[in-house]
């Protein structure tokens, strides 16, 4: 049976501490921890992925009811220590164009507990190819700023930003339509890649495939091997480490402020603007410091006096001296809303399903603002501090259960609240 590999990606819960040395991890002998077997919501425990550490693997979501996980970890082919789920679309056949996927969440915990523990590792994706027809496999990494990755110098993979709506949430690697091997093969390095992560307690990734026409090979096995390989290519290191990025609205001008903690061969930043959250156009250019480990601060002002849109979106495109590009998370501002002197919030969308956006009063912008989400019983479920707040802050509510919550934002001795519904 055709096999391919699965990339893994960090989404959240990174422990800030001294970097550990990467270790090889072994995934085998899973047992159902909770939920219904092979269904969305099911969690499996993989024991002893390293000494005194287990992994909890949750089937988080699927693109449609036509997608099924037929095995959480194939052991009859590939590599026994790799994580190898089998994903099936519509019984193995599509009657036309299709794009399907499964999202997984992996948590590292102390053995036989649910207590989180940080792990540093390399994870290598093998054999990301196609069906010799119209299908291409892809692996998407959920991660705002992955440290680095390596691909072969003659790689056949297409590397792109992984977008969800207007937000850049990570990296996606898409293979060619050609089928190169019938089994997992570590010698075909032009269709594999390695990611590097330090001190991770939890990460999410998406395994999927797309076809432009019908395919009879939509039953795919993925295989993620937590070890490193040597490539005929340099390590890809992001040119800029972006430590802050905020946008404020001041006198019909958008003021963008961002900060970098390090820059390697950086050339310039392109400020990009969108009125619909999808199509972006260049609004300006700011030259980068280039090579530095000192904190660098940048400001760009964009005149919006002739903009009629109610919402404006911004992102930064970082360009290095070789022309490589990386995109920041998206920031947004509202052009209409409450009176500036009235201390109140605007939280939207309401009801919310995943990302809540909170707009603060104008006099709070560029100051330290604390955002906190409470259940009705008073328990805090989310807290974020922005030392230089922009007009609108995004709060991730994807993992919160359905119900009514209260969002509280405070600046100095002022406080404002808004009640919202999580669907």
TORLO-654831 format. One record per residue (C-alpha): chain; residue number from 1; residue in one letter; x, y, z. Coordinates in pm, 1 decimal. Example, Ala and Ser with C-alpha at 12.3 -4.5 7.8 and 13.67 -1.06 7.14 Angstrom:
<recs>
> A,1,A,1230.0,-450.0,780.0
> A,2,S,1367.0,-106.0,714.0
</recs>
This chain:
<recs>
> A,1,X,0.0,0.0,0.0
> A,2,X,120.6,356.0,-73.7
> A,3,X,276.4,513.4,229.5
> A,4,X,375.5,869.1,308.8
> A,5,X,489.5,1069.1,599.4
> A,6,X,344.5,1306.9,839.1
> A,7,X,497.6,1627.6,961.4
> A,8,X,433.7,1752.2,1311.1
> A,9,X,387.3,2106.9,1428.2
> A,10,X,380.6,2304.4,1746.5
> A,11,X,63.3,2500.2,1826.5
> A,12,X,92.7,2598.9,2190.6
> A,13,X,219.9,2547.5,2543.5
> A,14,X,589.8,2606.0,2488.6
> A,15,X,790.8,2599.1,2810.9
> A,16,X,1046.5,2878.3,2820.0
> A,17,X,1366.3,2733.3,2959.1
> A,18,X,1719.4,2640.9,2861.8
> A,19,X,1713.2,2444.6,2535.7
> A,20,X,1740.3,2068.7,2571.8
> A,21,X,1935.6,1844.8,2340.1
> A,22,X,1699.1,1683.5,2086.0
> A,23,X,1622.0,1316.9,2150.7
> A,24,X,1481.8,1039.9,1933.6
> A,25,X,1125.1,945.9,2027.3
> A,26,X,955.9,610.1,1976.5
> A,27,X,580.0,578.6,1914.1
> A,28,X,435.9,227.0,1953.2
> A,29,X,177.2,15.5,2141.0
> A,30,X,-95.9,280.1,2177.6
> A,31,X,-397.4,224.9,2402.6
> A,32,X,-728.7,410.5,2397.5
> A,33,X,-728.7,660.1,2683.6
> A,34,X,-1069.7,822.4,2628.2
> A,35,X,-1341.3,868.4,2367.0
> A,36,X,-1464.3,632.0,2097.1
> A,37,X,-1202.1,436.7,1905.7
> A,38,X,-1078.3,607.7,1584.7
> A,39,X,-1337.4,886.7,1622.1
> A,40,X,-1291.5,1260.2,1656.6
> A,41,X,-1218.9,1331.7,2021.9
> A,42,X,-1052.7,996.3,2089.8
> A,43,X,-724.0,1015.4,2281.4
> A,44,X,-455.5,744.5,2273.2
> A,45,X,-162.6,698.6,2509.5
> A,46,X,169.6,601.9,2355.8
> A,47,X,383.6,479.4,2646.2
> A,48,X,751.8,555.6,2694.4
> A,49,X,816.6,770.0,2386.8
> A,50,X,1130.1,852.4,2586.5
> A,51,X,1235.4,765.7,2941.1
> A,52,X,954.9,851.3,3184.8
> A,53,X,753.8,1032.7,2917.0
> A,54,X,429.6,926.3,2744.5
> A,55,X,253.3,1092.5,2452.1
> A,56,X,-123.5,1156.3,2443.6
> A,57,X,-243.1,1167.8,2083.3
> A,58,X,-589.0,1312.7,2022.4
> A,59,X,-785.7,1295.8,1697.3
> A,60,X,-885.8,1660.2,1702.1
> A,61,X,-1081.1,1718.9,1380.9
> A,62,X,-1144.1,1599.4,1026.1
> A,63,X,-1241.3,1790.4,714.8
> A,64,X,-1569.0,1601.3,663.7
> A,65,X,-1758.8,1287.4,760.1
> A,66,X,-1615.4,1120.5,448.0
> A,67,X,-1274.8,1111.3,617.6
> A,68,X,-1198.7,818.3,847.5
> A,69,X,-897.3,716.3,1053.9
> A,70,X,-870.3,343.4,990.6
> A,71,X,-565.2,300.1,1215.0
> A,72,X,-410.4,529.0,1473.1
> A,73,X,-68.5,365.4,1423.7
> A,74,X,13.6,116.3,1148.9
> A,75,X,273.1,-135.5,1264.4
> A,76,X,284.5,-376.7,968.2
> A,77,X,482.2,-146.3,738.6
> A,78,X,707.1,154.9,753.8
> A,79,X,902.5,201.1,1076.3
> A,80,X,792.9,55.9,1409.3
> A,81,X,909.7,353.0,1616.8
> A,82,X,736.4,611.4,1394.1
> A,83,X,385.3,747.0,1444.9
> A,84,X,189.4,606.8,1146.7
> A,85,X,-184.1,684.2,1121.1
> A,86,X,-389.3,553.8,827.4
> A,87,X,-637.8,802.3,676.2
> A,88,X,-913.6,703.0,434.7
> A,89,X,-1132.3,929.6,222.7
> A,90,X,-1466.1,794.8,93.7
> A,91,X,-1357.3,430.8,101.5
> A,92,X,-1038.6,506.2,-91.3
> A,93,X,-1193.2,684.7,-389.0
> A,94,X,-1290.2,1037.4,-485.2
> A,95,X,-1526.1,1102.6,-773.0
> A,96,X,-1381.3,1446.0,-840.0
> A,97,X,-1164.5,1723.8,-697.2
> A,98,X,-1115.2,1690.9,-323.3
> A,99,X,-916.4,1834.9,-34.3
> A,100,X,-928.2,1631.5,288.6
> A,101,X,-735.8,1614.3,614.0
> A,102,X,-722.0,1509.7,978.6
> A,103,X,-592.9,1727.6,1262.3
> A,104,X,-401.0,1562.5,1546.1
> A,105,X,-294.9,1698.6,1883.5
> A,106,X,0.7,1548.8,2068.9
> A,107,X,81.5,1621.9,2432.2
> A,108,X,390.6,1505.0,2617.5
> A,109,X,322.6,1401.2,2977.1
> A,110,X,504.6,1236.0,3263.6
> A,111,X,464.1,858.0,3233.7
> A,112,X,126.3,727.3,3356.7
> A,113,X,-3.6,1078.9,3431.6
> A,114,X,-149.1,1378.0,3248.9
> A,115,X,113.4,1619.1,3382.5
> A,116,X,277.0,1811.4,3094.2
> A,117,X,650.1,1780.8,3034.8
> A,118,X,869.1,1964.8,2781.8
> A,119,X,1054.3,1766.7,2515.1
> A,120,X,1304.8,1872.7,2248.0
> A,121,X,1307.7,1668.1,1929.0
> A,122,X,1356.4,1649.1,1554.4
> A,123,X,1074.3,1513.4,1340.0
> A,124,X,1128.4,1397.3,983.7
> A,125,X,866.1,1360.2,714.9
> A,126,X,928.0,1094.8,452.8
> A,127,X,776.1,1019.5,114.4
> A,128,X,535.8,1311.9,64.1
> A,129,X,428.6,1243.7,-293.3
> A,130,X,119.6,1156.0,-497.4
> A,131,X,-74.4,888.8,-687.8
> A,132,X,82.8,926.0,-1035.0
> A,133,X,-232.1,1107.5,-1136.8
> A,134,X,-387.9,1415.6,-973.7
> A,135,X,-338.1,1365.0,-598.2
> A,136,X,-76.0,1535.4,-382.4
> A,137,X,-17.7,1474.1,-14.6
> A,138,X,54.4,1760.2,223.2
> A,139,X,156.3,1809.6,586.2
> A,140,X,84.0,2134.4,766.2
> A,141,X,258.7,2251.5,1082.3
> A,142,X,60.0,2463.8,1325.5
> A,143,X,321.2,2704.3,1463.6
> A,144,X,341.8,3083.9,1475.1
> A,145,X,724.0,3080.2,1444.9
> A,146,X,892.7,2744.9,1385.5
> A,147,X,1260.4,2754.8,1473.7
> A,148,X,1401.3,2594.6,1158.7
> A,149,X,1363.4,2318.0,904.2
> A,150,X,1576.5,2136.6,649.3
> A,151,X,1489.3,2008.0,302.6
> A,152,X,1709.7,1855.1,35.2
> A,153,X,1882.4,2097.9,-201.6
> A,154,X,1687.9,1941.6,-492.1
> A,155,X,1363.0,1911.7,-295.5
> A,156,X,1042.3,1841.8,-489.1
> A,157,X,828.8,1970.5,-201.7
> A,158,X,645.4,2301.8,-223.5
> A,159,X,692.3,2498.5,99.3
> A,160,X,428.6,2759.2,178.7
> A,161,X,268.2,2941.8,468.2
> A,162,X,-18.1,2751.4,626.9
> A,163,X,-316.4,2987.0,628.4
> A,164,X,-643.8,2965.6,817.9
> A,165,X,-861.7,3247.2,692.9
> A,166,X,-655.5,3563.0,716.0
> A,167,X,-409.9,3419.6,967.0
> A,168,X,-74.9,3259.6,895.9
> A,169,X,-62.0,2973.7,1147.4
> A,170,X,240.2,2776.2,1033.1
> A,171,X,411.4,2589.4,748.7
> A,172,X,273.8,2354.9,483.3
> A,173,X,474.8,2108.2,273.1
> A,174,X,303.0,1977.1,-41.4
> A,175,X,436.0,1690.8,-248.3
> A,176,X,434.1,1627.9,-625.7
> A,177,X,172.4,1413.5,-799.0
> A,178,X,436.7,1152.5,-885.8
> A,179,X,440.5,832.5,-678.2
> A,180,X,806.3,764.4,-600.8
> A,181,X,805.6,459.6,-371.4
> A,182,X,551.3,204.2,-254.2
> A,183,X,685.3,200.8,100.5
> A,184,X,845.4,442.9,342.8
> A,185,X,1194.9,506.0,210.4
> A,186,X,1453.6,722.2,386.2
> A,187,X,1668.6,744.8,72.3
> A,188,X,1423.4,964.1,-123.8
> A,189,X,1531.9,1283.8,49.5
> A,190,X,1390.8,1511.8,-218.3
> A,191,X,1039.9,1436.2,-84.0
> A,192,X,1118.7,1455.2,288.1
> A,193,X,1208.7,1724.9,539.4
> A,194,X,1301.3,1768.4,904.2
> A,195,X,1170.3,2015.0,1160.6
> A,196,X,1347.9,2112.3,1482.5
> A,197,X,1172.4,2204.6,1809.4
> A,198,X,1288.7,2285.4,2161.4
> A,199,X,1101.5,2241.6,2492.7
> A,200,X,759.1,2156.0,2350.2
> A,201,X,478.7,2027.0,2573.5
> A,202,X,203.5,2017.5,2307.8
> A,203,X,171.7,2058.5,1932.0
> A,204,X,-88.8,2013.9,1657.2
> A,205,X,-51.6,1915.0,1295.1
> A,206,X,-263.2,1843.3,989.2
> A,207,X,-216.8,1545.2,756.5
> A,208,X,-400.5,1565.5,427.6
> A,209,X,-414.1,1533.9,51.6
> A,210,X,-573.0,1716.6,-238.8
> A,211,X,-667.0,1605.6,-588.4
> A,212,X,-772.0,1814.8,-886.4
> A,213,X,-979.2,1529.6,-1029.6
> A,214,X,-1096.9,1180.5,-929.3
> A,215,X,-848.1,949.8,-756.6
> A,216,X,-865.9,584.0,-659.2
> A,217,X,-582.0,617.6,-405.2
> A,218,X,-725.2,836.6,-128.9
> A,219,X,-640.7,573.9,134.7
> A,220,X,-307.0,698.3,270.8
> A,221,X,-71.0,595.5,547.4
> A,222,X,133.4,869.7,711.7
> A,223,X,454.0,812.3,904.8
> A,224,X,630.9,1059.5,1133.2
> A,225,X,977.0,957.9,1248.2
> A,226,X,1110.7,1154.6,1543.8
> A,227,X,1474.3,1159.9,1443.6
> A,228,X,1711.0,1364.5,1228.3
> A,229,X,1860.8,1296.2,883.9
> A,230,X,2151.0,1451.8,694.0
> A,231,X,2061.5,1650.3,382.5
> A,232,X,2254.4,1791.5,92.9
> A,233,X,2131.1,2137.5,185.5
> A,234,X,2194.0,2402.0,449.7
> A,235,X,1974.9,2438.4,755.0
> A,236,X,1695.7,2686.5,680.7
> A,237,X,1694.4,2947.3,957.1
> A,238,X,1434.2,3220.2,962.2
> A,239,X,1603.0,3557.8,902.0
> A,240,X,1406.3,3745.0,1169.7
> A,241,X,1274.5,3655.4,1512.3
> A,242,X,970.2,3879.7,1554.8
> A,243,X,905.9,3942.2,1925.8
> A,244,X,618.1,4192.4,1899.2
> A,245,X,380.1,4325.7,1634.0
> A,246,X,89.3,4562.4,1704.8
> A,247,X,-132.9,4793.6,1502.6
> A,248,X,-315.3,5101.0,1638.0
> A,249,X,-556.0,5351.9,1480.3
> A,250,X,-458.5,5714.9,1545.6
> A,251,X,-615.5,6009.3,1363.0
> A,252,X,-717.3,5810.1,1053.1
> A,253,X,-373.5,5652.7,1032.7
> A,254,X,-277.2,5296.1,1109.9
> A,255,X,39.1,5289.5,1319.9
> A,256,X,229.3,4961.4,1292.7
> A,257,X,495.4,4890.3,1554.2
> A,258,X,706.6,4577.0,1558.1
> A,259,X,1013.6,4453.1,1736.6
> A,260,X,1275.9,4192.2,1651.2
> A,261,X,1501.0,4015.1,1900.3
> A,262,X,1746.2,3895.3,1632.9
> A,263,X,1804.1,3930.2,1259.5
> A,264,X,2014.1,3711.7,1026.3
> A,265,X,2080.4,3838.0,672.7
> A,266,X,1752.8,4030.7,679.9
> A,267,X,1695.8,4274.8,392.2
> A,268,X,1363.4,4451.3,448.3
> A,269,X,1003.3,4430.4,564.4
> A,270,X,706.1,4472.0,332.2
> A,271,X,394.4,4602.4,506.2
> A,272,X,91.7,4440.8,343.0
> A,273,X,-269.2,4559.5,376.7
> A,274,X,-598.5,4382.3,305.2
> A,275,X,-959.2,4501.3,312.9
> A,276,X,-1112.3,4152.7,307.3
> A,277,X,-861.6,3946.0,507.8
> A,278,X,-773.2,3738.6,199.8
> A,279,X,-615.9,3952.7,-73.7
> A,280,X,-314.5,4156.8,35.5
> A,281,X,-140.6,4448.3,-135.6
> A,282,X,190.6,4613.6,-52.9
> A,283,X,142.0,4930.0,154.0
> A,284,X,504.0,5017.5,223.1
> A,285,X,863.6,4904.8,272.9
> A,286,X,1092.3,4935.7,575.9
> A,287,X,1459.4,4836.8,563.1
> A,288,X,1582.4,4589.6,826.3
> A,289,X,1891.7,4623.4,1043.6
> A,290,X,2037.0,4314.5,870.2
> A,291,X,2249.2,4113.5,1111.9
> A,292,X,2207.6,4176.2,1481.5
> A,293,X,2121.7,4009.9,1810.4
> A,294,X,2013.5,4341.9,1964.1
> A,295,X,1647.4,4436.3,1995.7
> A,296,X,1531.8,4643.9,1697.2
> A,297,X,1212.4,4850.6,1690.9
> A,298,X,1027.3,4966.3,1379.3
> A,299,X,734.3,5201.1,1309.2
> A,300,X,528.2,5242.9,993.6
> A,301,X,224.2,5470.8,951.6
> A,302,X,-38.6,5407.3,685.2
> A,303,X,-284.9,5681.5,585.9
> A,304,X,-638.7,5539.8,585.8
> A,305,X,-829.7,5864.8,528.9
> A,306,X,-951.5,5739.8,188.8
> A,307,X,-1035.1,5386.0,305.7
> A,308,X,-1408.0,5310.9,331.9
> A,309,X,-1377.2,4954.0,465.1
> A,310,X,-1492.8,4894.8,823.8
> A,311,X,-1204.9,4655.6,895.1
> A,312,X,-844.1,4670.2,772.3
> A,313,X,-597.2,4380.2,802.6
> A,314,X,-217.0,4401.3,814.9
> A,315,X,71.0,4155.2,801.8
> A,316,X,449.0,4182.1,770.7
> A,317,X,647.6,4010.0,497.4
> A,318,X,1010.3,3962.1,603.3
> A,319,X,1253.3,3933.2,310.1
> A,320,X,1613.4,3814.3,348.7
> A,321,X,1905.1,3896.9,121.6
> A,322,X,1844.8,3578.0,-83.5
> A,323,X,1482.5,3671.4,-150.2
> A,324,X,1326.6,3419.9,91.9
> A,325,X,1005.3,3543.6,250.1
> A,326,X,826.9,3480.1,579.9
> A,327,X,489.9,3620.2,687.5
> A,328,X,382.9,3736.3,1031.1
> A,329,X,53.2,3674.9,1204.8
> A,330,X,-228.2,3903.7,1089.3
> A,331,X,-334.6,4211.6,1286.7
> A,332,X,-657.1,4403.5,1227.4
> A,333,X,-815.8,4736.0,1315.9
> A,334,X,-1177.1,4855.3,1304.6
> A,335,X,-1246.9,5185.1,1129.8
> A,336,X,-1584.9,5233.1,1302.1
> A,337,X,-1703.9,5158.2,1651.4
> A,338,X,-1754.6,5309.0,1993.5
> A,339,X,-1678.8,5665.6,2097.0
> A,340,X,-1315.1,5707.0,2192.0
> A,341,X,-1387.1,5844.7,2539.7
> A,342,X,-1618.8,5564.0,2642.3
> A,343,X,-1454.3,5285.2,2840.6
> A,344,X,-1596.8,4973.4,2682.6
> A,345,X,-1487.9,4679.9,2471.8
> A,346,X,-1601.8,4537.2,2145.0
> A,347,X,-1564.6,4157.2,2130.4
> A,348,X,-1644.1,3988.8,1799.0
> A,349,X,-1760.1,3764.1,1651.2
> A,350,X,-2019.2,3695.3,1917.7
> A,351,X,-2105.1,3406.2,1931.9
> A,352,X,-1748.4,3287.7,1865.6
> A,353,X,-1622.7,2946.1,1752.6
> A,354,X,-1242.4,2977.4,1749.9
> A,355,X,-1079.1,3322.7,1745.3
> A,356,X,-1222.4,3613.6,1944.4
> A,357,X,-1112.1,3967.0,1857.9
> A,358,X,-1124.8,4231.1,2129.6
> A,359,X,-1112.9,4600.7,2037.4
> A,360,X,-1001.6,4837.0,2314.2
> A,361,X,-1058.1,5213.5,2363.1
> A,362,X,-824.2,5445.4,2173.8
> A,363,X,-661.3,5583.8,2488.3
> A,364,X,-548.1,5233.3,2588.4
> A,365,X,-356.5,5172.1,2267.5
> A,366,X,24.6,5152.0,2291.9
> A,367,X,-4.6,5090.3,2665.7
> A,368,X,5.5,4771.0,2872.0
> A,369,X,-329.6,4594.3,2857.3
> A,370,X,-426.0,4272.0,3035.1
> A,371,X,-684.3,4048.3,2866.1
> A,372,X,-854.2,3774.3,3067.8
> A,373,X,-1138.3,3532.6,2994.0
> A,374,X,-1352.4,3400.8,3280.5
> A,375,X,-1615.3,3133.7,3313.1
> A,376,X,-1938.1,3241.6,3485.2
> A,377,X,-1818.6,3071.6,3806.0
> A,378,X,-1528.3,3318.0,3817.5
> A,379,X,-1256.8,3075.3,3704.9
> A,380,X,-996.9,3226.8,3472.0
> A,381,X,-940.0,3018.1,3157.2
> A,382,X,-716.4,3251.6,2957.9
> A,383,X,-487.2,3543.9,3041.1
> A,384,X,-266.7,3748.6,2810.7
> A,385,X,-60.4,4062.4,2872.0
> A,386,X,29.7,4292.3,2583.7
> A,387,X,286.0,4550.0,2695.6
> A,388,X,225.0,4766.9,2387.0
> A,389,X,-133.9,4693.2,2288.1
> A,390,X,-271.1,4752.5,1942.7
> A,391,X,-632.2,4839.3,1872.8
> A,392,X,-753.0,4479.8,1836.9
> A,393,X,-623.9,4170.6,2018.5
> A,394,X,-694.3,3811.1,1907.9
> A,395,X,-775.2,3552.5,2176.0
> A,396,X,-772.8,3180.4,2089.9
> A,397,X,-1090.7,3012.4,2220.5
> A,398,X,-1071.8,2702.3,2000.9
> A,399,X,-1011.0,2460.4,2288.6
> A,400,X,-1266.8,2612.8,2527.5
> A,401,X,-1593.7,2431.7,2584.0
> A,402,X,-1926.8,2576.8,2476.3
> A,403,X,-2092.1,2824.3,2709.8
> A,404,X,-2098.4,3183.9,2829.0
> A,405,X,-1775.2,3365.3,2917.5
> A,406,X,-1680.5,3713.3,3035.6
> A,407,X,-1390.5,3894.9,2870.9
> A,408,X,-1217.1,4148.8,3094.8
> A,409,X,-957.5,4397.0,2971.1
> A,410,X,-774.9,4634.7,3202.2
> A,411,X,-532.4,4920.9,3151.9
> A,412,X,-379.0,5084.4,3459.4
> A,413,X,-676.5,5150.1,3692.1
> A,414,X,-940.9,5121.9,3417.1
> A,415,X,-1132.7,4804.6,3337.7
> A,416,X,-1394.4,4701.3,3081.9
> A,417,X,-1590.2,4378.7,3032.2
> A,418,X,-1792.9,4205.3,2764.0
> A,419,X,-2001.8,3889.4,2782.1
> A,420,X,-1957.9,3645.8,2492.9
> A,421,X,-2094.4,3307.6,2387.7
> A,422,X,-1864.6,3022.7,2278.2
> A,423,X,-2033.3,2787.9,2029.8
</recs>
